[in-house]
Every structure is written in structure tokens, then in C-alpha cells.
Amino acid sequence: MGIQVLPEFRPKCWVNVECPDEDDFNYLTQELHVPAEFLSDIADSDERPRIEHEDDWQLTILRIPVESSTAAVPYSTVPLGIIVKERCIISVCYKKSQMLPDFINHLKRKNISIRNEADFITRLIYSSAVWFLKYLKLIYVEVSAAEMALERSVKNEDLLRLMRLQKSLVYFSTSIRGNEAMLGRMRVTNRRLEVDPDLEEDVVIELRQAYNTVKIYSDIMGSTMEAYGSIISNNLNTVMKRMTSISIVLMVPTLIASLYGMNVELLFSDKSWAFSAILVFSLSLSVIVFYFFRRIKWF
């Protein structure tokens, strides 16, 4: 028989807690006697995947993907704690995620029975790998959109968008490797508990696929940002070259006007046509300089 929703706590059940408040904390520590240190460790957003024991309790921490609420990092990972004792399994996550509701629906839909805590944790790792791949598809869509925007116009905002997505990939890569190492440690720690070998093999395959996908996307984004960074630098050099050319073209008539603006006697100063001749001569020199720069492709 698969998973069922119980109206109240019973021995050997699964207690799922998301975004616990003070009442949840008190219930876990006072009614179920969960070590408060375990809950504090899970609350640490930087906690790495690991296994810890205290008396008869076992804490297993995984990292699962979530959509971030901050614009700095669109997708991130958070700790998911699985606290196990003979009488129950308790999962605690301090952030809302799409993975856990989907995991519950999957167990119900497939009518999957949980054999033991090792089987439960293995299935959670498998679900996390699946969701890593789902979010990676969304990241790929955003990367493609950012690249198309950069092809039309190279803007800092689009490059910053790629940089934020690259941060998400770094978090994903670290978390996937941590979950993979966690799976290996769990094999040694829970040797006495039976886990479906096919399920275990599927988990390893999904984790490796997710990690390879992250690596490919990271390489693509790294090369893309480097290429567009070079384009921006080249565009800046082109603009500076044009501005310099314009300054030189304008400098010619300015120099002549400055010389003839001096309060001394100069050539043709007594001629009525001097102003027109000097103006035509200055413009002619500017046109010559302009065509010279066009010839060497400075314009």
C-alpha cells in the first residue's frame, strides 16, 4: 500500500514540515523530542550534505533545488533535513519547494511503498536529481533568450542576467556533487537496510546526468560571456577611435581659427576676401583629413 495522509501522529510515520514556525519547532522538540541542534543545522542555508548521529537519532541533510526569491540568483539550493528514529521519519525544510509536493504526489500516484529510511532517502535524492534537470531546462531557456537579446544589442543587463544564471549553476553543481557523495556515505552507514538496486542505479544515473548538464551549460555560458565581453571591449575601442578621428578633423579649422584670431598682423589680414579664403581652406583640409580616415577605416 502506498503513502496515505494521517489525521494525527502515529508510530513509524513520515512527518513532513515546511517553513516551520515556533509552534512546529516546539512540537518537534517537545512532543517528538527531536534534538534542537538538528533543527538549527537544517536552518543554516549553507549546510552541506552529511549524516550525523545523536543518541538514537540520525540526521541526513540533502540539498534540493528551489526558485530563489531574490533577483541576484534566479535558482538556488536549500538544505532538506531527514531526521530518523525507530518510531518515525521527519523531513524539515525551511523554504517552500516544488519538489516535496511533487514527491508526495508521485508516491501516491505510483502507489509506492517505502521500505525503510534508506529507501526513503534514496527516493528523495532521486527526486532532487529530477528537479535539478527540470530547473536546468528553465535555465537553458533563459540563457537562449539572453543570447538572442545580446545578438540584437550588447547590454550590461543581459550580461548580468547570464552572470546570475551562472551563479545558479555553481550552486547546482556543488549540491549535486554533495548529494552524490551523500548517497555513497549512506550505503556504508545503512548497510543493514535494503535498498532496491535498480532504484539506486537510477539515482546515480540521474545525478551524473544532472552534473554533466550543469558542466555543459557552465562551459557554454562561460564562453558566451567571454565572447560578448570581447565584443563590448571591441565596440568601445571602435567608439573611441571614431571620437579621436572626429576630434582631429575638428582640430584643423580650430587651429587655423586660433592662429588668425591672434591680435597680431598676419598674412592676408588686410584683404577683404581673407575670411572666405581661410574658411574654404580650413574646410578643405578637414575634408582631406576626413577622407584619409575613411580610407584607413577609422570612420
C-alpha positions in Angstrom: 0.0 0.0 0.0 1.3 3.4 -0.9 1.5 6.6 1.1 -1.5 7.9 3.0 -2.4 11.1 4.8 -2.9 10.5 8.5 -5.1 12.8 10.7 -2.6 12.6 13.6 0.8 11.3 14.5 1.4 7.5 14.6 4.5 5.5 15.2 6.6 4.7 12.1 5.0 7.5 10.0 6.5 10.3 7.9 6.2 13.8 9.3 6.8 16.5 6.7 7.4 20.0 7.9 8.0 23.0 5.5 8.8 26.5 6.7 8.4 25.6 10.4 7.2 28.3 12.8 7.6 28.5 16.5 4.7 26.0 17.1 6.2 23.5 14.8 9.6 23.9 16.5 8.0 23.3 19.9 6.1 20.3 18.7 9.2 18.7 17.1 11.4 19.3 20.1 8.9 18.8 23.0 6.4 16.2 21.6 8.7 14.2 19.3 11.9 15.0 21.2 13.9 15.9 18.1 17.3 17.4 19.1 17.1 21.1 18.7 20.7 21.1 17.3 19.4 19.2 14.3 16.8 21.8 13.5 19.4 24.6 13.9 21.7 22.8 11.4 18.9 22.4 8.9 18.1 26.1 9.2 21.7 27.0 8.1 21.3 27.8 4.4 25.0 26.9 3.8 24.8 23.5 5.4 26.4 20.8 3.2 25.0 17.3 2.7 26.1 15.0 5.5 25.0 12.3 8.0 25.1 12.9 11.8 24.1 10.7 14.8 23.0 11.8 18.2 21.7 9.1 20.7 19.1 7.1 18.7 18.5 9.9 16.2 20.1 10.2 12.7 20.2 13.4 10.7 20.7 13.3 7.0 21.0 16.6 5.1 20.5 16.9 1.4 20.4 19.9 -0.9 17.4 20.4 -3.1 16.8 23.0 -5.9 14.4 25.9 -5.4 13.4 29.1 -7.3 15.0 31.9 -5.4 13.0 34.9 -4.2 15.9 37.3 -4.9 16.9 38.6 -8.3 20.6 38.1 -7.6 20.3 34.4 -8.1 17.2 33.0 -10.0 17.7 29.4 -8.9 19.4 28.2 -5.8 19.5 25.2 -3.4 18.5 24.8 0.2 19.1 22.1 2.9 16.5 19.4 3.4 16.9 17.5 6.7 15.7 13.9 7.2 15.6 13.1 10.9 15.1 9.4 11.6 14.3 7.4 14.7 12.7 4.0 15.0 9.3 5.4 15.6 9.2 7.9 12.7 10.8 9.8 9.8 10.8 13.6 9.9 11.6 15.8 7.0 12.3 19.5 7.6 12.9 22.3 5.1 12.9 26.0 5.9 12.0 27.0 2.3 9.0 26.3 0.2 9.9 24.0 -2.7 8.1 22.4 -5.6 10.0 19.2 -5.2 8.4 17.9 -1.9 4.7 18.2 -3.1 5.7 16.6 -6.4 7.4 13.8 -4.5 4.3 13.2 -2.4 2.1 13.2 -5.4 4.4 10.8 -7.2 4.3 8.3 -4.3 0.5 8.5 -4.2 0.1 8.2 -8.0 2.5 5.3 -8.4 1.3 3.7 -5.1 4.9 3.3 -3.9 5.5 1.8 -0.5 8.5 3.0 1.5 10.5 0.0 2.8 12.8 1.8 5.3 14.6 5.2 5.9 17.4 4.3 3.4 14.8 3.7 0.7 13.0 6.9 1.6 16.2 9.0 1.4 17.3 7.3 -1.8 14.0 8.3 -3.4 14.3 11.8 -2.2 17.8 12.1 -3.8 16.3 10.7 -7.0 13.5 13.3 -6.9 16.1 16.1 -6.3 18.1 14.9 -9.3 14.9 15.0 -11.5 14.1 18.6 -10.3 17.7 19.7 -10.9 17.2 18.6 -14.5 13.8 20.4 -14.7 15.4 23.7 -13.4 18.3 23.2 -15.8 15.9 23.2 -18.7 14.4 26.5 -17.5 17.9 27.9 -17.2 18.7 26.8 -20.7 15.6 28.7 -22.0 16.7 31.9 -20.1 20.2 31.6 -21.4 18.9 31.3 -25.0 16.7 34.3 -24.5 19.6 36.3 -23.1 21.9 35.3 -26.1 19.2 36.4 -28.6 18.9 39.7 -26.7 22.7 40.1 -26.8 22.8 39.4 -30.6 20.5 42.4 -31.1 22.2 44.8 -28.7 25.1 44.1 -26.3 23.9 45.5 -23.0 25.2 45.1 -19.4 21.8 44.0 -18.2 21.9 40.9 -20.5 25.4 40.0 -19.4 24.4 40.4 -15.7 21.5 38.1 -16.4 23.9 35.5 -17.7 26.2 36.0 -14.7 23.3 35.4 -12.3 22.3 32.2 -14.1 26.0 31.1 -13.9 25.8 31.6 -10.1 22.8 29.2 -10.1 24.8 26.6 -12.0 27.6 26.9 -9.4 25.1 26.2 -6.6 23.6 23.3 -8.6 27.0 21.7 -9.3 28.1 21.9 -5.7 24.8 20.5 -4.4 24.6 17.6 -6.9 28.1 16.5 -6.1 27.3 16.7 -2.4 24.1 14.6 -2.8 26.1 12.1 -4.8 28.7 11.8 -2.1 25.9 11.6 0.5 24.4 8.6 -1.4 27.8 6.8 -1.2 28.1 7.5 2.5 24.6 6.3 3.1 25.5 2.9 1.5 28.2 2.4 4.1 26.2 3.8 7.1 22.9 1.9 6.3 24.3 -1.5 5.1 21.8 -3.3 7.2 18.9 -1.7 5.4 17.8 -3.0 2.0 17.6 -0.6 -0.9 16.3 -1.5 -4.4 19.5 -1.8 -6.5 17.6 -0.7 -9.6 16.5 2.4 -7.8 20.0 3.1 -6.6 21.3 2.7 -10.1 18.7 5.1 -11.4 19.6 7.7 -8.8 23.3 7.5 -9.7 22.5 7.9 -13.5 20.2 10.9 -12.8 22.8 12.6 -10.6 25.5 12.1 -13.2 23.3 13.3 -16.0 22.4 16.4 -13.9 26.0 17.1 -13.1 27.1 16.7 -16.8 24.3 19.0 -17.9 25.4 21.6 -15.4 29.0 21.3 -16.6 28.0 21.7 -20.2 25.8 24.8 -19.5 28.6 26.3 -17.4 31.1 25.9 -20.2 28.6 27.4 -22.7 27.8 30.4 -20.5 31.5 30.9 -19.7 32.5 31.0 -23.4 29.4 33.1 -24.2 30.2 35.7 -21.6 33.8 35.8 -22.6 32.9 36.3 -26.3 30.4 39.1 -25.6 32.9 40.7 -23.2 35.3 40.9 -26.0 32.6 42.3 -28.3 31.9 45.0 -25.8 35.6 45.9 -25.5 35.9 45.9 -29.3 32.9 48.2 -29.6 34.4 50.5 -27.0 37.6 50.7 -29.0 35.7 51.5 -32.2 33.8 54.3 -30.5 37.0 55.8 -29.0 38.7 55.5 -32.5 35.8 57.4 -34.1 35.8 60.1 -31.4 39.5 60.6 -31.8 39.1 60.9 -35.6 36.3 63.5 -35.2 38.5 65.4 -32.7 41.4 65.5 -35.2 39.1 66.6 -38.1 37.7 69.4 -36.0 41.1 70.4 -34.7 42.3 71.5 -38.2 39.9 74.5 -38.6 40.1 75.2 -34.9 43.9 75.6 -35.1 43.7 77.9 -38.1 41.0 80.0 -36.5 43.1 80.2 -33.4 46.1 81.5 -35.3 44.1 84.1 -37.2 42.4 85.1 -34.1 45.6 86.4 -32.5 45.9 90.2 -32.1 49.0 90.5 -34.4 49.5 91.3 -38.1 49.0 88.1 -40.2 49.1 87.1 -43.8 46.1 88.5 -45.9 44.9 90.4 -42.8 44.3 93.5 -45.0 42.4 91.7 -47.7 38.6 91.7 -47.8 38.4 88.1 -49.1 40.7 86.8 -46.3 37.9 85.4 -44.1 36.2 83.5 -47.0 39.6 82.1 -48.2 40.6 81.0 -44.8 37.2 79.4 -44.2 37.4 77.5 -47.5 41.0 76.4 -46.8 40.1 75.1 -43.3 37.1 73.2 -44.6 39.2 71.7 -47.4 41.8 70.5 -45.0 39.1 69.0 -42.8 37.6 67.2 -45.8 41.0 65.8 -46.8 41.6 64.5 -43.3 38.1 63.0 -43.2 38.7 61.1 -46.4 42.1 60.0 -45.2 40.5 58.5 -42.0 37.7 56.9 -44.2 40.4 55.3 -46.3 42.1 53.7 -43.3 38.6 52.7 -41.9 38.7 55.0 -38.8 35.2 56.1 -39.7 
